[in-house]
Amino acid sequence: MARPLLLLYYMSHRRFTDSLRGFFFIPAALALVTSLSVLVYISSTSNFFYHTHQTSLQFIHPDDLSTFFQPTTRTIQISYSIDSFLSPKFAEPDTNSQLPNNQGSYLESDELFHNTRDIFLKNYEEMNKSFKIFVYPHRKTDQFAHAFLPVDFEPGGNYASESYFKKVLMKSHFITKDASKADLFFMPFSIARLRHDSRVGVEGIQDFVKEYIFNISHLYPYWNRTGGADHFYVACHSIGRSAMDKAEEVKFNAIQVVCSSSYFLSGYIPHKDASLPQIWPRHDEPLDVASSKREQLAFFAGSINSPVRHKLHELWGIDSEISVHFGRLTTSYDQEILKSKFCLHVKGYEVNTARISDAIYYGCVPVIIANHYDLPFSDILNWNSFSVVVATLDIPILKKVLKQINSSEYQKLQSNVFKVRKHFQWHTSPVDYDAFYMVMYELWLRRTLLRVPLSDFMDANI
């Protein structure tokens, strides 16, 4: 009797332990499936692609608006992106590696515009005829006049785009002094100039912007009608992104026209915000060097200030066909671009640099190695038609990616570079379709479609 009972116990215990083994297999299976999913995701994304502030209210005259600001010194708050800590894992160049699956004919379409050219021209004409901007007024006697008013000199340097836009806008036919006719409202503070003002500086910009929004929202009715959704500011320096950290209504409601347009980082929202092209001003007529005379495959020069650039230098720094330089060049920068088929734009501290506009100016096809870069005028221009975009994970096969583009495809790319060149140039007196008009077109696309009539708003608040 004891033996059958013992056998029965043994069999039931075995079934129980077997079921436990099955149970413990489930987490392992889930982990395996998750790992496989991550690997599939990485392999697919590595392919290069085409791509409440309370204070007592003080009433002052609107013309004396800037005299009300008293920025205070704050502790500098530095934030780092994930890219600063997580350097991407790169493999060494493999001569036997396969190109991304979307190879074949690289240039899928040579159409420069996402919509047809006729649609763009029709919309452009409407924008040029009807678009109106109201600028919050400031006088030359204001204590921060230099930050609010246009510069009285020819802008220059890496952040000239910010100054060029305001200088040209203030003399344009888009300006209206009748706010009831305005499509958008411009907040004309200059981040680039405030950061050099000893009364504000990098530490005080956030408080300055916060107080500015508080004041215009109390002195004027326009901000409160939409919560700032029909307002915009322009900034080229990367500090402009963090300048809104104490004025979140600007960050999430207003239109931010900025050079550092990375949609990986919080605070920049594509389609609401717009990418400002970073352009080094040049006035000489560029030389058009044909592809047959460009003997160098690719060129890059710049400092090593990111893991992406470090890896580019590590893998291609001594290559005979890809010229990568860090530090002072022994030859002319312009001549290096003119003799190269492709010019590399590689993410540094930010996704943006002036290298894209440099390449376009000299007729060199841009190669963009900067993940999450919301490229300038991407709502309008088809970047596939005049540039090559390479994911940072594909740097090891960079040469194969570029050599896969045959002569005919390259000539189409370069021809389109010449065609878009006019969109990446600033002029003190604007020229149709230049950088100023293209930024205005981007703003026109973002104008508020649903508006509360000013009279209705005023009646509701009586």
Residue pairs with C-beta under 8 A, 6 or more apart in sequence:
42 393
45 391
45 393
46 100
46 391
46 393
46 394
47 100
47 101
47 102
47 391
47 394
48 100
48 388
48 389
48 390
48 391
48 394
48 401
49 102
49 389
49 391
50 108
50 383
50 384
50 389
51 375
51 383
51 384
51 389
53 210
53 214
55 214
57 218
58 68
59 219
60 67
60 68
60 219
62 136
62 137
62 219
62 220
63 137
63 138
63 139
64 139
64 142
65 136
65 137
65 138
65 142
65 215
65 216
65 219
66 138
66 142
66 143
66 144
66 145
66 147
66 148
67 142
67 143
68 211
68 215
69 143
69 144
69 208
69 211
69 212
69 215
70 211
71 199
71 200
71 204
71 205
71 207
71 208
71 211
72 204
72 207
73 201
73 203
73 204
74 203
74 204
74 206
74 207
75 203
76 202
76 203
77 206
77 242
77 245
79 242
81 264
81 265
82 264
83 264
83 306
83 307
83 347
87 307
87 310
87 311
88 307
88 308
88 311
88 392
88 393
90 311
90 314
90 315
90 393
90 395
90 396
91 396
92 315
92 396
93 315
93 316
93 396
93 397
93 399
94 396
94 397
97 396
97 397
97 400
99 397
99 400
99 401
99 404
100 394
100 401
103 404
105 409
106 388
106 404
106 405
106 409
107 384
107 385
107 405
107 409
107 412
107 413
108 384
109 382
109 384
109 385
110 385
110 412
110 415
110 416
111 382
111 385
112 381
112 382
112 385
112 386
112 416
112 419
112 420
113 119
113 120
113 380
113 381
113 382
114 379
114 380
114 381
114 382
120 380
123 441
123 444
124 433
124 437
124 441
127 440
127 441
127 444
128 437
131 174
131 183
131 440
131 443
131 444
131 447
132 174
132 175
132 176
132 181
132 182
132 183
133 169
133 174
133 175
133 176
133 182
133 183
133 184
133 185
133 186
133 443
134 175
134 176
134 177
134 178
134 179
134 182
134 184
134 185
134 186
134 222
135 169
135 170
135 175
135 185
135 186
135 188
136 185
136 186
136 187
136 188
136 216
136 220
138 144
138 145
138 148
138 149
138 188
139 145
140 149
142 148
144 189
144 194
144 197
146 190
146 193
146 197
147 189
147 190
147 193
147 194
147 197
147 200
148 188
148 189
148 190
149 170
149 188
150 163
150 166
150 167
150 170
151 163
151 166
151 167
154 281
154 428
155 163
155 164
155 167
155 281
155 426
156 281
157 280
158 236
158 278
158 280
158 353
158 354
159 192
159 236
159 237
159 259
159 278
160 236
160 279
160 280
160 281
160 426
161 236
161 259
161 276
161 277
161 278
161 279
161 426
161 435
162 190
162 191
162 192
162 234
162 235
162 236
162 237
162 259
162 276
163 190
163 192
164 279
164 281
164 426
164 428
164 435
164 436
165 234
165 257
165 276
165 436
165 439
166 188
166 190
166 234
167 428
168 426
168 427
168 428
168 429
168 430
168 436
169 175
169 186
169 436
169 440
172 430
172 436
174 440
176 182
179 185
179 220
179 222
179 454
180 454
182 222
182 230
183 230
183 444
183 447
183 448
184 230
184 231
184 232
184 255
184 443
184 446
184 447
184 448
185 222
185 223
185 230
185 231
185 232
186 231
186 232
186 233
186 234
187 212
187 216
187 231
187 232
187 233
187 254
188 233
189 208
189 209
189 212
189 233
190 235
191 205
191 235
191 236
191 237
191 239
191 240
191 243
192 235
192 236
192 237
194 200
194 201
194 204
194 205
194 208
195 201
195 202
195 205
195 237
195 239
200 208
202 239
205 239
205 242
205 243
206 242
206 243
206 244
206 245
206 246
206 247
207 246
209 243
209 244
209 246
209 247
209 250
210 246
210 247
212 247
213 223
213 228
213 247
213 249
213 250
216 222
216 223
217 223
217 224
221 454
221 457
221 458
221 461
222 230
222 231
222 454
223 231
224 457
225 451
225 452
225 454
225 457
226 253
226 448
226 451
226 452
227 249
227 253
228 249
228 250
228 253
228 254
229 253
229 254
229 448
230 447
230 448
230 451
231 250
231 253
231 254
231 255
232 254
232 255
232 256
232 257
232 443
232 446
233 240
233 250
233 254
233 255
233 256
233 257
234 257
234 258
234 276
234 439
235 241
235 243
235 256
235 257
235 258
235 259
235 276
236 258
236 259
236 276
236 278
237 259
237 260
238 259
238 260
238 349
238 350
240 256
240 258
240 259
240 260
241 256
241 258
241 260
241 265
241 267
241 268
242 267
244 250
244 251
244 256
244 267
245 251
245 267
250 256
251 267
252 269
255 272
255 273
255 274
255 443
255 446
256 267
256 268
256 269
256 272
256 273
256 274
257 273
257 274
257 275
257 276
257 439
257 442
257 443
258 268
258 273
258 274
258 275
258 276
259 275
259 276
259 277
259 278
259 350
259 352
260 268
260 350
260 351
260 352
261 268
261 270
261 273
261 274
261 275
261 276
261 351
261 352
261 373
261 374
261 375
261 376
262 268
262 350
262 351
262 372
262 373
262 374
263 269
263 270
263 372
263 374
264 371
264 372
265 372
268 374
270 374
271 379
271 446
272 446
273 374
274 379
274 439
274 442
274 443
274 446
275 352
275 374
275 375
275 376
275 377
275 378
276 376
276 439
277 356
277 357
277 376
277 377
277 424
277 435
277 438
278 352
278 353
278 354
278 356
278 357
279 354
279 357
279 424
279 425
279 426
279 435
280 354
280 357
280 358
281 426
282 361
282 425
286 361
286 362
286 363
286 421
287 338
287 362
287 363
288 363
288 418
289 338
289 339
289 362
289 363
291 341
291 407
291 410
291 411
291 414
293 339
294 338
294 339
294 340
294 341
294 364
295 339
296 321
296 323
296 336
296 339
296 340
296 341
297 321
297 322
297 340
297 341
297 342
297 399
297 402
297 403
298 321
298 322
298 323
298 340
298 341
298 342
298 343
298 344
298 367
298 398
298 402
299 322
299 323
299 324
299 336
299 337
299 339
299 340
299 342
299 343
299 344
299 364
300 312
300 322
300 323
300 324
300 325
300 343
300 344
300 346
300 355
301 324
301 325
301 326
301 329
301 333
301 336
302 309
302 325
302 326
302 346
302 348
302 353
302 355
303 309
303 326
303 327
303 348
304 310
304 313
304 326
305 348
305 349
306 346
306 347
306 348
306 349
308 346
308 347
308 348
308 369
308 370
308 392
308 395
309 326
309 346
309 347
309 348
311 392
311 395
312 324
312 344
312 346
312 369
312 395
312 398
313 324
313 326
315 395
315 396
315 398
316 322
316 324
316 395
316 398
316 399
317 324
317 326
319 399
321 399
322 398
322 399
323 336
323 340
324 344
325 336
329 336
334 362
337 343
337 358
337 359
337 362
337 364
338 362
338 363
338 364
340 364
341 364
341 365
341 402
341 410
342 364
342 365
342 366
342 367
342 388
342 402
343 355
343 358
343 359
343 362
343 364
343 365
343 366
343 367
344 355
344 367
344 369
345 353
345 355
345 356
345 359
345 366
345 367
345 368
345 369
345 370
346 355
346 369
346 370
347 369
347 370
347 371
347 373
347 392
351 370
351 371
351 372
351 373
352 370
352 373
355 366
356 366
356 368
356 375
356 376
356 387
356 424
357 424
359 365
359 366
359 417
360 366
360 386
360 417
360 420
360 421
360 424
361 421
361 424
361 425
363 414
363 417
363 418
363 421
364 417
365 386
365 387
365 388
365 410
365 413
365 414
365 417
366 386
366 387
366 388
366 417
367 387
367 388
367 389
367 390
367 398
367 402
368 375
368 383
368 387
368 388
368 389
368 390
369 390
369 391
369 392
369 395
369 398
370 392
371 391
371 392
375 383
376 424
376 438
377 423
377 438
377 442
379 442
379 445
380 438
380 441
380 442
381 420
381 423
383 389
385 412
385 413
385 416
386 413
386 416
386 417
386 419
386 420
387 413
387 417
388 401
388 402
388 405
388 413
390 398
390 401
394 401
405 413
422 431
422 433
422 434
423 433
423 434
423 435
423 438
424 435
425 431
425 434
425 435
426 434
426 435
426 436
427 434
427 436
430 436
430 437
431 437
